[in-house]
Amino acid sequence: MSDGQPADDGSPPDARPARGSQDTAPWWVYHGDGRTLEAPDLDDVLMGPPPWRTFDGGPLQPRPAEDEREVTRRIGPPARDGDARRPVDVDEVDMVNAALYLRRPLLITGRPGTGKSSLAYRVARELRLGRVLRWPITTRTTLRSGLYEYDAIGRAQDAAAHRAVAEAEGGPADGLAAERAGIGDYIRLGPLGTALLPYRLPRVLLIDELDKSDVDLPNDLLNIIEEGEYDIPELVRSAPREPEAEVLTADPGATARISHGRVRCRAFPLVIITSNGEKEFPPALLRRCLRLELSPPDVDQLAAMVAARFGQRAAGRSQELVRLFVARSAREGGMSADQLLNSVYLATSDRFGGDEHWDRLVGSLWRSLDAAGP
């Protein structure tokens, strides 16, 4: 919690304007309506963690930069004064706030296209938590790839090149490579590894489609989620010669200083794990996560999504498209919101009229997501 003094990462001191809404609960810090946090920082309104979820990593990292361009690409531009507020999904907002309070990951399940991944970007924008760290999961993803990568080949090649230069110049080659570049130059933290750096405010980490992973990855995550720390063995081994190393992070152009090869968080990140339900997760992982099942968006939520993306130019034709989309999605067993956005984009381009050509195109755009469907 803030004490009214400027924070050591450059953020402003306290000021807490009141916030009122008919769709809010007094304990919410994330409101889910598209409006940014009115308090200067999240820790002005978020109480401290439970004793068993308190971490003391350091030194503090600089506050991460916002990435409004990427957030706008993912969920549309920010709301402006006078815009209608986004409809609030109370269950969704309850669970996001519970994850923030308890410092626990939030596992979100639901059909493809229900907005699971978008939630991470909405939270990051509303709470001003900086760039979202996205970790897309495939069958080849390993825990280490999420934590860090070590370019051993690049380091060996540089050492050989330095030795060759030294020999050509007639000087001693021993130790020259180590003087030219430290081991940290060959280490880059992944999204998970970056999220666990010691920040004053939690980073938002999106572990996208964990159900696509190899069978071992969910179990491999258990200790990291519980302990909030990890070692980089290459730095641990070099610590007697190089106690501190500056490494690259998953943020563009950013670096972090690692002491004795260990990374420990200060504010546990808001970890949002998405799953399309293609795989059951081990009970040990489920016990460590809060869980949210996202239903397909309703008419109001889809209309708000369209309005956020297209503004007033979609006001006329999009209403009918939203209504038809919801009806067809119910018949087909669910469709992705992306399919609606694609059709609205074309409908508002002035290239298509309401004729048989348009009807045929919409039918093709709105095909069922079921592989066995038509």
Residue pairs with C-beta under 8 A, 6 or more apart in sequence:
1 43
1 44
1 46
1 47
1 48
2 13
2 14
2 40
2 41
2 43
2 44
4 13
4 14
5 13
6 12
6 13
7 13
7 41
7 200
8 60
8 200
9 60
9 61
9 62
9 63
9 199
9 200
10 62
10 63
11 40
11 41
11 63
11 200
12 40
12 41
13 40
14 39
14 40
14 44
15 39
15 40
16 38
16 39
16 40
16 44
16 45
17 38
17 39
18 38
19 31
19 38
21 31
21 33
21 85
23 31
23 33
23 85
23 88
23 90
24 31
24 88
25 93
25 94
27 97
27 101
28 93
28 97
29 37
29 42
29 45
29 46
29 97
29 100
29 127
30 93
30 96
30 97
30 100
30 123
30 126
30 127
31 88
31 93
31 126
32 86
32 88
32 89
32 92
32 93
32 96
32 122
32 126
33 85
33 86
33 88
34 78
34 79
34 83
34 85
34 86
34 122
34 126
34 308
35 79
35 85
35 126
36 78
36 125
36 126
36 127
36 128
37 45
37 126
37 127
37 128
39 45
41 128
41 201
42 100
42 127
42 128
42 129
42 201
42 202
43 200
43 201
43 267
46 100
46 101
47 101
48 54
49 55
49 102
49 103
49 268
50 102
50 103
53 102
53 103
53 104
53 268
55 198
55 228
55 229
55 264
55 265
55 266
55 267
55 268
56 264
56 266
57 196
57 197
57 198
57 228
57 229
57 263
57 264
57 265
57 266
58 198
58 264
58 266
59 198
59 257
60 198
60 199
60 200
60 266
61 197
61 198
61 199
61 256
63 130
63 199
63 200
63 201
64 129
64 130
64 131
64 199
64 203
64 251
64 254
65 130
65 131
65 251
66 128
66 130
66 131
67 130
67 131
67 132
68 78
68 125
70 121
70 131
70 132
71 121
71 124
71 125
71 132
72 78
74 117
74 118
74 121
75 118
75 121
75 122
75 125
75 308
76 305
76 308
76 309
77 308
78 125
79 85
79 86
79 308
83 307
84 304
84 307
86 301
86 304
86 308
87 298
87 300
87 301
87 304
89 301
91 292
92 119
92 292
92 294
95 106
95 290
95 291
95 292
96 106
96 119
96 123
96 270
98 104
98 290
99 105
99 106
99 270
99 271
99 272
99 290
100 202
100 270
102 290
103 202
103 268
104 288
104 289
104 290
105 207
105 225
105 271
105 272
105 273
105 288
105 289
105 290
106 270
106 271
106 272
106 273
106 289
106 290
106 291
106 292
107 210
107 273
107 275
107 281
107 285
107 286
107 289
107 290
107 291
107 292
108 116
108 119
108 272
108 273
108 274
108 275
108 291
108 292
108 293
108 294
109 116
109 274
109 275
109 276
109 277
109 291
109 292
109 293
109 294
110 116
110 276
110 277
110 293
110 294
110 295
110 296
111 276
111 277
111 296
111 334
111 369
112 276
112 336
112 369
113 296
113 334
113 335
113 336
113 337
113 338
113 339
113 369
114 294
114 295
114 296
114 297
114 334
114 337
115 294
115 297
115 305
115 337
116 274
116 275
116 294
117 206
117 208
117 274
119 272
119 294
120 132
120 134
120 204
120 205
120 206
120 272
121 132
123 129
123 204
123 270
123 272
124 130
124 131
124 132
124 204
129 201
129 202
129 203
129 204
129 270
130 201
130 203
130 204
131 251
132 204
132 205
132 206
133 191
133 192
133 194
133 195
133 203
133 204
133 205
133 206
133 250
133 251
133 269
134 191
134 206
134 208
135 141
135 146
135 190
135 191
135 192
135 205
135 206
135 207
135 208
136 208
136 209
137 207
137 208
137 209
137 210
137 212
137 213
137 217
138 212
138 213
139 212
139 213
139 214
140 214
141 212
141 213
141 214
141 217
142 214
142 217
142 220
143 192
143 217
143 220
143 221
143 224
145 190
146 190
146 191
146 192
146 193
146 207
147 189
147 190
147 192
147 193
147 224
147 230
147 232
148 187
148 188
148 189
148 190
148 193
148 232
148 247
149 187
149 188
149 190
150 186
150 187
150 232
150 234
151 186
151 187
151 188
152 186
154 186
155 181
155 183
155 185
155 186
158 177
158 180
158 181
159 177
162 173
162 176
162 177
162 180
163 173
163 176
163 177
166 172
166 173
166 176
167 173
178 241
182 242
182 245
182 246
183 234
183 235
183 238
183 242
183 245
184 235
184 242
184 245
184 246
184 247
184 258
187 232
187 234
187 235
187 245
187 247
187 248
188 247
188 248
188 249
188 250
189 197
189 247
189 248
189 249
189 250
189 256
189 263
190 250
191 205
191 206
191 250
192 205
192 207
192 224
193 230
193 249
193 250
193 263
194 203
194 249
194 250
194 251
194 256
195 203
195 205
195 265
195 269
195 271
196 224
196 228
196 229
196 230
196 263
196 264
196 265
196 269
197 203
197 249
197 256
197 263
197 265
198 263
198 264
198 265
198 266
198 267
199 265
199 266
199 267
200 266
200 267
201 267
202 267
202 268
202 269
202 270
203 267
203 269
203 270
204 269
204 270
204 272
205 269
205 270
205 271
205 272
206 272
206 274
207 271
207 272
207 273
207 274
208 274
209 274
209 275
209 276
210 217
210 218
210 273
210 274
210 275
210 281
211 275
211 276
211 277
211 278
211 279
211 281
212 278
213 279
218 281
218 282
218 285
219 282
219 284
219 285
221 285
222 284
222 285
222 288
224 230
225 271
225 285
225 288
225 289
226 288
228 264
228 265
228 268
229 262
229 263
229 264
229 265
230 262
230 263
231 261
231 262
231 263
232 247
232 258
232 261
232 262
232 263
233 261
234 261
235 242
235 245
235 247
235 258
235 260
235 261
236 260
236 261
236 262
237 261
238 245
238 261
239 260
239 261
243 259
243 260
244 257
244 258
244 259
244 260
245 257
245 258
245 261
246 255
246 256
246 257
246 258
247 255
247 256
247 257
247 258
248 254
248 255
249 255
249 256
273 289
275 281
296 329
296 334
297 305
297 337
298 326
299 322
299 323
299 326
302 322
302 325
302 326
302 337
302 340
303 318
303 319
303 322
305 337
305 340
305 341
306 314
306 318
306 322
306 340
306 341
306 344
307 314
307 315
307 318
309 341
309 344
310 318
310 344
310 345
310 348
313 348
314 344
314 347
314 348
317 344
317 347
317 348
318 344
318 347
318 348
321 340
321 343
321 344
321 347
321 362
322 340
324 362
325 335
325 339
325 340
325 343
325 366
328 335
328 366
329 335
332 366
332 368
332 369
332 370
332 373
333 368
333 369
333 370
333 373
334 369
335 366
335 368
335 369
336 369
339 365
339 366
339 367
342 365
343 362
343 365
343 366
346 352
346 361
346 365
347 358
352 358
352 361
367 373
367 374
368 374
